[in-house]
Amino acid sequence: MRKQGHRSRAVVAVLTAALLGVAGCDAVGGDSAAPTAAGKTKASPTPTPAWDSSPASMAAVGDSITRGFDACGVLADCPDVSWATGSSTRVDSLAVRLLGKAKAASRSWNYAVSGARMADLSGQMAQAAARTPGLVTVMVGANDACRDSTAAMTPVADFRSGFEDALSVLRKRAPKAQVYVASVPNLKRLWSEGRTNPMGKQVWKLGICPSMLADADALDAAATERRDTVQERVEDYNAVLKSVCAQDEHCRYDGGAVYDYRFGTDQLSHWDWFHPSVNGQARLAEIAFRKVTAVT
């Protein structure tokens, strides 16, 4: 009887220990720090850095849209009305909204170049990085699709590597600079809106985005396929901007806001009916400000 009682107590002890072990596992929640083999608590994962909606300085890189091309005159830059860094009260640029008019004049820089493609972005980014800005805006890709032919468009793989290289250049000099990336506009919509203006179509013949705008009134199968090919490439570029930006903890993509914006004739240059007008630049500034200051 004594031996049997001893064995019973031993079984109870083993079962109790097992139950305590199970209870101990359940007590450590999914977000709780788990004990290590040495009994020490593991450090919690480093939280994602907070996005600063009030940067102290700003630089802009990109192409003709950020230079205000054709917004004030025919075939000419007009950086004063740039959505990113312009000083015009008619636009109320992102820099003015974030920094205030006085600071925007001395603490914002525009390194965009009309005609620039993704392959040119690293050079612009090096100039921006030298300023160690709090925020860098990026709008590029339209010229990669706007080529003499669809065959000449920048391959998606090259577009990706170019963007990765540009971000790498920035990170070497300004590792904590925030980056706002605007999506490539819907070029097919710009063609659809602009083709209603005879003067605009004459300007298009000077060589503005031939892959999309050539033979503007042609609606045959070949012309439709050509425009659809350009549009698909733009969508591929935006997918690249989104995915590459997502890999950088200080980068924020606009979620396709610029691509989705329905530019009307009021938002198009009345010189070329393709680039943003002053009104269009103001709408781009509104979109950027909304995205940069959003909580997430």
PAVO-49236 format. One record per residue (C-alpha): residue number from 1; residue in one letter; x, y, z. Coordinates in steps of 0.05 Angstrom, whole numbers. Example, Ala and Ser with C-alpha at 12.3 -4.5 7.8 and 13.67 -1.06 7.14 Angstrom:
BEGIN
<site><num>1</num><residu>a</residu><x>246</x><y>-90</y><z>156</z></site>
<site><num>2</num><residu>s</residu><x>273</x><y>-21</y><z>143</z></site>
//
This chain:
BEGIN
<site><num>1</num><residu>m</residu><x>0</x><y>0</y><z>0</z></site>
<site><num>2</num><residu>r</residu><x>57</x><y>48</y><z>17</z></site>
<site><num>3</num><residu>k</residu><x>91</x><y>33</y><z>-50</z></site>
<site><num>4</num><residu>q</residu><x>26</x><y>43</y><z>-88</z></site>
<site><num>5</num><residu>g</residu><x>14</x><y>110</y><z>-53</z></site>
<site><num>6</num><residu>h</residu><x>84</x><y>133</y><z>-69</z></site>
<site><num>7</num><residu>r</residu><x>74</x><y>116</y><z>-142</z></site>
<site><num>8</num><residu>s</residu><x>8</x><y>154</y><z>-143</z></site>
<site><num>9</num><residu>r</residu><x>40</x><y>217</y><z>-114</z></site>
<site><num>10</num><residu>a</residu><x>95</x><y>211</y><z>-167</z></site>
<site><num>11</num><residu>v</residu><x>44</x><y>208</y><z>-224</z></site>
<site><num>12</num><residu>v</residu><x>7</x><y>268</y><z>-197</z></site>
<site><num>13</num><residu>a</residu><x>72</x><y>308</y><z>-193</z></site>
<site><num>14</num><residu>v</residu><x>89</x><y>291</y><z>-265</z></site>
<site><num>15</num><residu>l</residu><x>20</x><y>311</y><z>-290</z></site>
<site><num>16</num><residu>t</residu><x>22</x><y>376</y><z>-250</z></site>
<site><num>17</num><residu>a</residu><x>89</x><y>394</y><z>-279</z></site>
<site><num>18</num><residu>a</residu><x>63</x><y>380</y><z>-349</z></site>
<site><num>19</num><residu>l</residu><x>2</x><y>423</y><z>-340</z></site>
<site><num>20</num><residu>l</residu><x>44</x><y>480</y><z>-312</z></site>
<site><num>21</num><residu>g</residu><x>88</x><y>474</y><z>-373</z></site>
<site><num>22</num><residu>v</residu><x>29</x><y>480</y><z>-420</z></site>
<site><num>23</num><residu>a</residu><x>1</x><y>539</y><z>-381</z></site>
<site><num>24</num><residu>g</residu><x>69</x><y>572</y><z>-384</z></site>
<site><num>25</num><residu>c</residu><x>69</x><y>568</y><z>-461</z></site>
<site><num>26</num><residu>d</residu><x>-1</x><y>598</y><z>-466</z></site>
<site><num>27</num><residu>a</residu><x>18</x><y>655</y><z>-420</z></site>
<site><num>28</num><residu>v</residu><x>68</x><y>682</y><z>-470</z></site>
<site><num>29</num><residu>g</residu><x>25</x><y>719</y><z>-521</z></site>
<site><num>30</num><residu>g</residu><x>42</x><y>730</y><z>-595</z></site>
<site><num>31</num><residu>d</residu><x>67</x><y>801</y><z>-581</z></site>
<site><num>32</num><residu>s</residu><x>101</x><y>785</y><z>-515</z></site>
<site><num>33</num><residu>a</residu><x>176</x><y>776</y><z>-506</z></site>
<site><num>34</num><residu>a</residu><x>192</x><y>702</y><z>-500</z></site>
<site><num>35</num><residu>p</residu><x>244</x><y>676</y><z>-449</z></site>
<site><num>36</num><residu>t</residu><x>307</x><y>649</y><z>-480</z></site>
<site><num>37</num><residu>a</residu><x>342</x><y>585</y><z>-458</z></site>
<site><num>38</num><residu>a</residu><x>384</x><y>625</y><z>-410</z></site>
<site><num>39</num><residu>g</residu><x>322</x><y>654</y><z>-378</z></site>
<site><num>40</num><residu>k</residu><x>332</x><y>723</y><z>-407</z></site>
<site><num>41</num><residu>t</residu><x>278</x><y>761</y><z>-443</z></site>
<site><num>42</num><residu>k</residu><x>287</x><y>774</y><z>-518</z></site>
<site><num>43</num><residu>a</residu><x>286</x><y>846</y><z>-540</z></site>
<site><num>44</num><residu>s</residu><x>222</x><y>867</y><z>-576</z></site>
<site><num>45</num><residu>p</residu><x>227</x><y>881</y><z>-651</z></site>
<site><num>46</num><residu>t</residu><x>249</x><y>952</y><z>-668</z></site>
<site><num>47</num><residu>p</residu><x>187</x><y>992</y><z>-685</z></site>
<site><num>48</num><residu>t</residu><x>180</x><y>1022</y><z>-754</z></site>
<site><num>49</num><residu>p</residu><x>207</x><y>1093</y><z>-753</z></site>
<site><num>50</num><residu>a</residu><x>153</x><y>1146</y><z>-749</z></site>
<site><num>51</num><residu>w</residu><x>140</x><y>1185</y><z>-812</z></site>
<site><num>52</num><residu>d</residu><x>156</x><y>1259</y><z>-802</z></site>
<site><num>53</num><residu>s</residu><x>102</x><y>1302</y><z>-834</z></site>
<site><num>54</num><residu>s</residu><x>141</x><y>1366</y><z>-816</z></site>
<site><num>55</num><residu>p</residu><x>210</x><y>1359</y><z>-849</z></site>
<site><num>56</num><residu>a</residu><x>259</x><y>1416</y><z>-841</z></site>
<site><num>57</num><residu>s</residu><x>281</x><y>1416</y><z>-914</z></site>
<site><num>58</num><residu>m</residu><x>261</x><y>1385</y><z>-981</z></site>
<site><num>59</num><residu>a</residu><x>291</x><y>1367</y><z>-1048</z></site>
<site><num>60</num><residu>a</residu><x>255</x><y>1347</y><z>-1112</z></site>
<site><num>61</num><residu>v</residu><x>280</x><y>1300</y><z>-1167</z></site>
<site><num>62</num><residu>g</residu><x>246</x><y>1277</y><z>-1231</z></site>
<site><num>63</num><residu>d</residu><x>226</x><y>1302</y><z>-1299</z></site>
<site><num>64</num><residu>s</residu><x>190</x><y>1359</y><z>-1336</z></site>
<site><num>65</num><residu>i</residu><x>128</x><y>1355</y><z>-1292</z></site>
<site><num>66</num><residu>t</residu><x>168</x><y>1375</y><z>-1231</z></site>
<site><num>67</num><residu>r</residu><x>200</x><y>1430</y><z>-1272</z></site>
<site><num>68</num><residu>g</residu><x>133</x><y>1460</y><z>-1290</z></site>
<site><num>69</num><residu>f</residu><x>146</x><y>1449</y><z>-1364</z></site>
<site><num>70</num><residu>d</residu><x>96</x><y>1484</y><z>-1410</z></site>
<site><num>71</num><residu>a</residu><x>55</x><y>1510</y><z>-1351</z></site>
<site><num>72</num><residu>c</residu><x>74</x><y>1583</y><z>-1364</z></site>
<site><num>73</num><residu>g</residu><x>97</x><y>1584</y><z>-1437</z></site>
<site><num>74</num><residu>v</residu><x>107</x><y>1539</y><z>-1496</z></site>
<site><num>75</num><residu>l</residu><x>164</x><y>1488</y><z>-1492</z></site>
<site><num>76</num><residu>a</residu><x>196</x><y>1520</y><z>-1431</z></site>
<site><num>77</num><residu>d</residu><x>207</x><y>1503</y><z>-1358</z></site>
<site><num>78</num><residu>c</residu><x>170</x><y>1544</y><z>-1305</z></site>
<site><num>79</num><residu>p</residu><x>197</x><y>1519</y><z>-1238</z></site>
<site><num>80</num><residu>d</residu><x>161</x><y>1576</y><z>-1202</z></site>
<site><num>81</num><residu>v</residu><x>96</x><y>1536</y><z>-1210</z></site>
<site><num>82</num><residu>s</residu><x>126</x><y>1467</y><z>-1194</z></site>
<site><num>83</num><residu>w</residu><x>80</x><y>1425</y><z>-1151</z></site>
<site><num>84</num><residu>a</residu><x>140</x><y>1405</y><z>-1109</z></site>
<site><num>85</num><residu>t</residu><x>181</x><y>1468</y><z>-1097</z></site>
<site><num>86</num><residu>g</residu><x>148</x><y>1526</y><z>-1133</z></site>
<site><num>87</num><residu>s</residu><x>137</x><y>1593</y><z>-1099</z></site>
<site><num>88</num><residu>s</residu><x>74</x><y>1613</y><z>-1137</z></site>
<site><num>89</num><residu>t</residu><x>13</x><y>1627</y><z>-1094</z></site>
<site><num>90</num><residu>r</residu><x>-29</x><y>1598</y><z>-1151</z></site>
<site><num>91</num><residu>v</residu><x>0</x><y>1530</y><z>-1136</z></site>
<site><num>92</num><residu>d</residu><x>16</x><y>1530</y><z>-1062</z></site>
<site><num>93</num><residu>s</residu><x>71</x><y>1477</y><z>-1072</z></site>
<site><num>94</num><residu>l</residu><x>87</x><y>1420</y><z>-1026</z></site>
<site><num>95</num><residu>a</residu><x>149</x><y>1457</y><z>-1001</z></site>
<site><num>96</num><residu>v</residu><x>109</x><y>1519</y><z>-984</z></site>
<site><num>97</num><residu>r</residu><x>56</x><y>1477</y><z>-949</z></site>
<site><num>98</num><residu>l</residu><x>106</x><y>1438</y><z>-908</z></site>
<site><num>99</num><residu>l</residu><x>160</x><y>1490</y><z>-894</z></site>
<site><num>100</num><residu>g</residu><x>125</x><y>1556</y><z>-900</z></site>
<site><num>101</num><residu>k</residu><x>139</x><y>1607</y><z>-955</z></site>
<site><num>102</num><residu>a</residu><x>202</x><y>1636</y><z>-924</z></site>
<site><num>103</num><residu>k</residu><x>236</x><y>1570</y><z>-909</z></site>
<site><num>104</num><residu>a</residu><x>214</x><y>1540</y><z>-975</z></site>
<site><num>105</num><residu>a</residu><x>254</x><y>1594</y><z>-1010</z></site>
<site><num>106</num><residu>s</residu><x>319</x><y>1574</y><z>-975</z></site>
<site><num>107</num><residu>r</residu><x>308</x><y>1502</y><z>-954</z></site>
<site><num>108</num><residu>s</residu><x>279</x><y>1469</y><z>-1016</z></site>
<site><num>109</num><residu>w</residu><x>316</x><y>1451</y><z>-1080</z></site>
<site><num>110</num><residu>n</residu><x>292</x><y>1427</y><z>-1148</z></site>
<site><num>111</num><residu>y</residu><x>340</x><y>1380</y><z>-1185</z></site>
<site><num>112</num><residu>a</residu><x>289</x><y>1353</y><z>-1234</z></site>
<site><num>113</num><residu>v</residu><x>307</x><y>1358</y><z>-1308</z></site>
<site><num>114</num><residu>s</residu><x>258</x><y>1361</y><z>-1366</z></site>
<site><num>115</num><residu>g</residu><x>265</x><y>1299</y><z>-1409</z></site>
<site><num>116</num><residu>a</residu><x>296</x><y>1258</y><z>-1353</z></site>
<site><num>117</num><residu>r</residu><x>285</x><y>1183</y><z>-1349</z></site>
<site><num>118</num><residu>m</residu><x>297</x><y>1134</y><z>-1293</z></site>
<site><num>119</num><residu>a</residu><x>369</x><y>1124</y><z>-1316</z></site>
<site><num>120</num><residu>d</residu><x>382</x><y>1198</y><z>-1298</z></site>
<site><num>121</num><residu>l</residu><x>353</x><y>1193</y><z>-1228</z></site>
<site><num>122</num><residu>s</residu><x>416</x><y>1171</y><z>-1193</z></site>
<site><num>123</num><residu>g</residu><x>453</x><y>1234</y><z>-1214</z></site>
<site><num>124</num><residu>q</residu><x>396</x><y>1278</y><z>-1190</z></site>
<site><num>125</num><residu>m</residu><x>392</x><y>1239</y><z>-1126</z></site>
<site><num>126</num><residu>a</residu><x>466</x><y>1251</y><z>-1113</z></site>
<site><num>127</num><residu>q</residu><x>454</x><y>1325</y><z>-1118</z></site>
<site><num>128</num><residu>a</residu><x>395</x><y>1320</y><z>-1071</z></site>
<site><num>129</num><residu>a</residu><x>432</x><y>1276</y><z>-1021</z></site>
<site><num>130</num><residu>a</residu><x>488</x><y>1328</y><z>-1016</z></site>
<site><num>131</num><residu>r</residu><x>437</x><y>1373</y><z>-983</z></site>
<site><num>132</num><residu>t</residu><x>417</x><y>1319</y><z>-932</z></site>
<site><num>133</num><residu>p</residu><x>344</x><y>1339</y><z>-939</z></site>
<site><num>134</num><residu>g</residu><x>289</x><y>1317</y><z>-892</z></site>
<site><num>135</num><residu>l</residu><x>245</x><y>1297</y><z>-951</z></site>
<site><num>136</num><residu>v</residu><x>258</x><y>1280</y><z>-1024</z></site>
<site><num>137</num><residu>t</residu><x>201</x><y>1278</y><z>-1075</z></site>
<site><num>138</num><residu>v</residu><x>206</x><y>1233</y><z>-1135</z></site>
<site><num>139</num><residu>m</residu><x>164</x><y>1237</y><z>-1199</z></site>
<site><num>140</num><residu>v</residu><x>195</x><y>1201</y><z>-1257</z></site>
<site><num>141</num><residu>g</residu><x>175</x><y>1149</y><z>-1309</z></site>
<site><num>142</num><residu>a</residu><x>133</x><y>1186</y><z>-1361</z></site>
<site><num>143</num><residu>n</residu><x>193</x><y>1196</y><z>-1407</z></site>
<site><num>144</num><residu>d</residu><x>212</x><y>1122</y><z>-1400</z></site>
<site><num>145</num><residu>a</residu><x>145</x><y>1107</y><z>-1433</z></site>
<site><num>146</num><residu>c</residu><x>144</x><y>1168</y><z>-1479</z></site>
<site><num>147</num><residu>r</residu><x>193</x><y>1145</y><z>-1532</z></site>
<site><num>148</num><residu>d</residu><x>195</x><y>1146</y><z>-1608</z></site>
<site><num>149</num><residu>s</residu><x>164</x><y>1076</y><z>-1608</z></site>
<site><num>150</num><residu>t</residu><x>140</x><y>1024</y><z>-1559</z></site>
<site><num>151</num><residu>a</residu><x>202</x><y>983</y><z>-1573</z></site>
<site><num>152</num><residu>a</residu><x>245</x><y>1040</y><z>-1547</z></site>
<site><num>153</num><residu>m</residu><x>210</x><y>1044</y><z>-1479</z></site>
<site><num>154</num><residu>t</residu><x>253</x><y>1029</y><z>-1419</z></site>
<site><num>155</num><residu>p</residu><x>249</x><y>955</y><z>-1400</z></site>
<site><num>156</num><residu>v</residu><x>215</x><y>943</y><z>-1334</z></site>
<site><num>157</num><residu>a</residu><x>277</x><y>907</y><z>-1306</z></site>
<site><num>158</num><residu>d</residu><x>320</x><y>968</y><z>-1323</z></site>
<site><num>159</num><residu>f</residu><x>269</x><y>1014</y><z>-1292</z></site>
<site><num>160</num><residu>r</residu><x>272</x><y>974</y><z>-1228</z></site>
<site><num>161</num><residu>s</residu><x>347</x><y>972</y><z>-1223</z></site>
<site><num>162</num><residu>g</residu><x>351</x><y>1046</y><z>-1238</z></site>
<site><num>163</num><residu>f</residu><x>304</x><y>1063</y><z>-1181</z></site>
<site><num>164</num><residu>e</residu><x>340</x><y>1016</y><z>-1133</z></site>
<site><num>165</num><residu>d</residu><x>406</x><y>1049</y><z>-1152</z></site>
<site><num>166</num><residu>a</residu><x>378</x><y>1119</y><z>-1141</z></site>
<site><num>167</num><residu>l</residu><x>353</x><y>1102</y><z>-1072</z></site>
<site><num>168</num><residu>s</residu><x>420</x><y>1070</y><z>-1056</z></site>
<site><num>169</num><residu>v</residu><x>455</x><y>1135</y><z>-1076</z></site>
<site><num>170</num><residu>l</residu><x>410</x><y>1174</y><z>-1029</z></site>
<site><num>171</num><residu>r</residu><x>420</x><y>1126</y><z>-971</z></site>
<site><num>172</num><residu>k</residu><x>496</x><y>1131</y><z>-974</z></site>
<site><num>173</num><residu>r</residu><x>493</x><y>1205</y><z>-959</z></site>
<site><num>174</num><residu>a</residu><x>425</x><y>1215</y><z>-926</z></site>
<site><num>175</num><residu>p</residu><x>405</x><y>1149</y><z>-894</z></site>
<site><num>176</num><residu>k</residu><x>345</x><y>1177</y><z>-857</z></site>
<site><num>177</num><residu>a</residu><x>317</x><y>1223</y><z>-910</z></site>
<site><num>178</num><residu>q</residu><x>244</x><y>1209</y><z>-924</z></site>
<site><num>179</num><residu>v</residu><x>223</x><y>1196</y><z>-996</z></site>
<site><num>180</num><residu>y</residu><x>155</x><y>1211</y><z>-1026</z></site>
<site><num>181</num><residu>v</residu><x>144</x><y>1175</y><z>-1092</z></site>
<site><num>182</num><residu>a</residu><x>90</x><y>1198</y><z>-1140</z></site>
<site><num>183</num><residu>s</residu><x>61</x><y>1149</y><z>-1189</z></site>
<site><num>184</num><residu>v</residu><x>69</x><y>1158</y><z>-1264</z></site>
<site><num>185</num><residu>p</residu><x>8</x><y>1194</y><z>-1293</z></site>
<site><num>186</num><residu>n</residu><x>-43</x><y>1159</y><z>-1336</z></site>
<site><num>187</num><residu>l</residu><x>-15</x><y>1178</y><z>-1404</z></site>
<site><num>188</num><residu>k</residu><x>-73</x><y>1148</y><z>-1442</z></site>
<site><num>189</num><residu>r</residu><x>-121</x><y>1194</y><z>-1405</z></site>
<site><num>190</num><residu>l</residu><x>-78</x><y>1254</y><z>-1422</z></site>
<site><num>191</num><residu>w</residu><x>-81</x><y>1234</y><z>-1496</z></site>
<site><num>192</num><residu>s</residu><x>-157</x><y>1225</y><z>-1491</z></site>
<site><num>193</num><residu>e</residu><x>-166</x><y>1294</y><z>-1460</z></site>
<site><num>194</num><residu>g</residu><x>-115</x><y>1332</y><z>-1503</z></site>
<site><num>195</num><residu>r</residu><x>-136</x><y>1305</y><z>-1570</z></site>
<site><num>196</num><residu>t</residu><x>-199</x><y>1348</y><z>-1568</z></site>
<site><num>197</num><residu>n</residu><x>-156</x><y>1410</y><z>-1579</z></site>
<site><num>198</num><residu>p</residu><x>-130</x><y>1423</y><z>-1650</z></site>
<site><num>199</num><residu>m</residu><x>-73</x><y>1468</y><z>-1628</z></site>
<site><num>200</num><residu>g</residu><x>-49</x><y>1418</y><z>-1577</z></site>
<site><num>201</num><residu>k</residu><x>-46</x><y>1364</y><z>-1630</z></site>
<site><num>202</num><residu>q</residu><x>-2</x><y>1409</y><z>-1673</z></site>
<site><num>203</num><residu>v</residu><x>46</x><y>1417</y><z>-1615</z></site>
<site><num>204</num><residu>w</residu><x>47</x><y>1342</y><z>-1604</z></site>
<site><num>205</num><residu>k</residu><x>75</x><y>1335</y><z>-1674</z></site>
<site><num>206</num><residu>l</residu><x>139</x><y>1370</y><z>-1650</z></site>
<site><num>207</num><residu>g</residu><x>156</x><y>1305</y><z>-1614</z></site>
<site><num>208</num><residu>i</residu><x>119</x><y>1304</y><z>-1548</z></site>
<site><num>209</num><residu>c</residu><x>109</x><y>1231</y><z>-1526</z></site>
<site><num>210</num><residu>p</residu><x>106</x><y>1200</y><z>-1596</z></site>
<site><num>211</num><residu>s</residu><x>92</x><y>1129</y><z>-1570</z></site>
<site><num>212</num><residu>m</residu><x>26</x><y>1153</y><z>-1542</z></site>
<site><num>213</num><residu>l</residu><x>10</x><y>1218</y><z>-1580</z></site>
<site><num>214</num><residu>a</residu><x>32</x><y>1203</y><z>-1651</z></site>
<site><num>215</num><residu>d</residu><x>-27</x><y>1201</y><z>-1701</z></site>
<site><num>216</num><residu>a</residu><x>-71</x><y>1227</y><z>-1645</z></site>
<site><num>217</num><residu>d</residu><x>-136</x><y>1218</y><z>-1683</z></site>
<site><num>218</num><residu>a</residu><x>-121</x><y>1147</y><z>-1707</z></site>
<site><num>219</num><residu>l</residu><x>-167</x><y>1096</y><z>-1676</z></site>
<site><num>220</num><residu>d</residu><x>-149</x><y>1035</y><z>-1717</z></site>
<site><num>221</num><residu>a</residu><x>-126</x><y>969</y><z>-1686</z></site>
<site><num>222</num><residu>a</residu><x>-52</x><y>985</y><z>-1693</z></site>
<site><num>223</num><residu>a</residu><x>-58</x><y>1053</y><z>-1659</z></site>
<site><num>224</num><residu>t</residu><x>-102</x><y>1025</y><z>-1604</z></site>
<site><num>225</num><residu>e</residu><x>-52</x><y>969</y><z>-1591</z></site>
<site><num>226</num><residu>r</residu><x>5</x><y>1018</y><z>-1589</z></site>
<site><num>227</num><residu>r</residu><x>-28</x><y>1062</y><z>-1537</z></site>
<site><num>228</num><residu>d</residu><x>-49</x><y>1002</y><z>-1496</z></site>
<site><num>229</num><residu>t</residu><x>23</x><y>977</y><z>-1496</z></site>
<site><num>230</num><residu>v</residu><x>46</x><y>1044</y><z>-1470</z></site>
<site><num>231</num><residu>q</residu><x>-8</x><y>1044</y><z>-1417</z></site>
<site><num>232</num><residu>e</residu><x>11</x><y>974</y><z>-1394</z></site>
<site><num>233</num><residu>r</residu><x>83</x><y>995</y><z>-1388</z></site>
<site><num>234</num><residu>v</residu><x>63</x><y>1054</y><z>-1345</z></site>
<site><num>235</num><residu>e</residu><x>25</x><y>1008</y><z>-1299</z></site>
<site><num>236</num><residu>d</residu><x>86</x><y>962</y><z>-1295</z></site>
<site><num>237</num><residu>y</residu><x>129</x><y>1022</y><z>-1276</z></site>
<site><num>238</num><residu>n</residu><x>81</x><y>1041</y><z>-1221</z></site>
<site><num>239</num><residu>a</residu><x>83</x><y>969</y><z>-1194</z></site>
<site><num>240</num><residu>v</residu><x>159</x><y>976</y><z>-1191</z></site>
<site><num>241</num><residu>l</residu><x>156</x><y>1043</y><z>-1155</z></site>
<site><num>242</num><residu>k</residu><x>108</x><y>1013</y><z>-1104</z></site>
<site><num>243</num><residu>s</residu><x>148</x><y>949</y><z>-1091</z></site>
<site><num>244</num><residu>v</residu><x>217</x><y>981</y><z>-1088</z></site>
<site><num>245</num><residu>c</residu><x>192</x><y>1037</y><z>-1043</z></site>
<site><num>246</num><residu>a</residu><x>161</x><y>986</y><z>-996</z></site>
<site><num>247</num><residu>q</residu><x>230</x><y>957</y><z>-983</z></site>
<site><num>248</num><residu>d</residu><x>255</x><y>1023</y><z>-956</z></site>
<site><num>249</num><residu>e</residu><x>231</x><y>1040</y><z>-886</z></site>
<site><num>250</num><residu>h</residu><x>234</x><y>1115</y><z>-900</z></site>
<site><num>251</num><residu>c</residu><x>197</x><y>1113</y><z>-967</z></site>
<site><num>252</num><residu>r</residu><x>124</x><y>1127</y><z>-981</z></site>
<site><num>253</num><residu>y</residu><x>89</x><y>1113</y><z>-1048</z></site>
<site><num>254</num><residu>d</residu><x>27</x><y>1153</y><z>-1066</z></site>
<site><num>255</num><residu>g</residu><x>-15</x><y>1090</y><z>-1075</z></site>
<site><num>256</num><residu>g</residu><x>-28</x><y>1107</y><z>-1148</z></site>
<site><num>257</num><residu>a</residu><x>-61</x><y>1174</y><z>-1131</z></site>
<site><num>258</num><residu>v</residu><x>-28</x><y>1213</y><z>-1188</z></site>
<site><num>259</num><residu>y</residu><x>-43</x><y>1157</y><z>-1238</z></site>
<site><num>260</num><residu>d</residu><x>-115</x><y>1155</y><z>-1215</z></site>
<site><num>261</num><residu>y</residu><x>-126</x><y>1231</y><z>-1217</z></site>
<site><num>262</num><residu>r</residu><x>-173</x><y>1249</y><z>-1274</z></site>
<site><num>263</num><residu>f</residu><x>-137</x><y>1307</y><z>-1307</z></site>
<site><num>264</num><residu>g</residu><x>-187</x><y>1349</y><z>-1346</z></site>
<site><num>265</num><residu>t</residu><x>-173</x><y>1405</y><z>-1396</z></site>
<site><num>266</num><residu>d</residu><x>-168</x><y>1455</y><z>-1340</z></site>
<site><num>267</num><residu>q</residu><x>-110</x><y>1415</y><z>-1310</z></site>
<site><num>268</num><residu>l</residu><x>-72</x><y>1410</y><z>-1377</z></site>
<site><num>269</num><residu>s</residu><x>-24</x><y>1461</y><z>-1406</z></site>
<site><num>270</num><residu>h</residu><x>-59</x><y>1504</y><z>-1458</z></site>
<site><num>271</num><residu>w</residu><x>6</x><y>1503</y><z>-1498</z></site>
<site><num>272</num><residu>d</residu><x>14</x><y>1429</y><z>-1507</z></site>
<site><num>273</num><residu>w</residu><x>-49</x><y>1398</y><z>-1476</z></site>
<site><num>274</num><residu>f</residu><x>-8</x><y>1343</y><z>-1444</z></site>
<site><num>275</num><residu>h</residu><x>35</x><y>1370</y><z>-1387</z></site>
<site><num>276</num><residu>p</residu><x>0</x><y>1397</y><z>-1324</z></site>
<site><num>277</num><residu>s</residu><x>-23</x><y>1470</y><z>-1327</z></site>
<site><num>278</num><residu>v</residu><x>-16</x><y>1515</y><z>-1266</z></site>
<site><num>279</num><residu>n</residu><x>-82</x><y>1487</y><z>-1242</z></site>
<site><num>280</num><residu>g</residu><x>-56</x><y>1417</y><z>-1254</z></site>
<site><num>281</num><residu>q</residu><x>7</x><y>1432</y><z>-1215</z></site>
<site><num>282</num><residu>a</residu><x>-36</x><y>1456</y><z>-1157</z></site>
<site><num>283</num><residu>r</residu><x>-75</x><y>1391</y><z>-1158</z></site>
<site><num>284</num><residu>l</residu><x>-10</x><y>1352</y><z>-1156</z></site>
<site><num>285</num><residu>a</residu><x>12</x><y>1393</y><z>-1096</z></site>
<site><num>286</num><residu>e</residu><x>-53</x><y>1377</y><z>-1061</z></site>
<site><num>287</num><residu>i</residu><x>-45</x><y>1303</y><z>-1073</z></site>
<site><num>288</num><residu>a</residu><x>27</x><y>1303</y><z>-1048</z></site>
<site><num>289</num><residu>f</residu><x>10</x><y>1343</y><z>-986</z></site>
<site><num>290</num><residu>r</residu><x>-47</x><y>1296</y><z>-969</z></site>
<site><num>291</num><residu>k</residu><x>-3</x><y>1235</y><z>-977</z></site>
<site><num>292</num><residu>v</residu><x>58</x><y>1263</y><z>-940</z></site>
<site><num>293</num><residu>t</residu><x>17</x><y>1286</y><z>-881</z></site>
<site><num>294</num><residu>a</residu><x>-27</x><y>1224</y><z>-876</z></site>
<site><num>295</num><residu>v</residu><x>-20</x><y>1184</y><z>-812</z></site>
<site><num>296</num><residu>t</residu><x>-5</x><y>1120</y><z>-851</z></site>
//
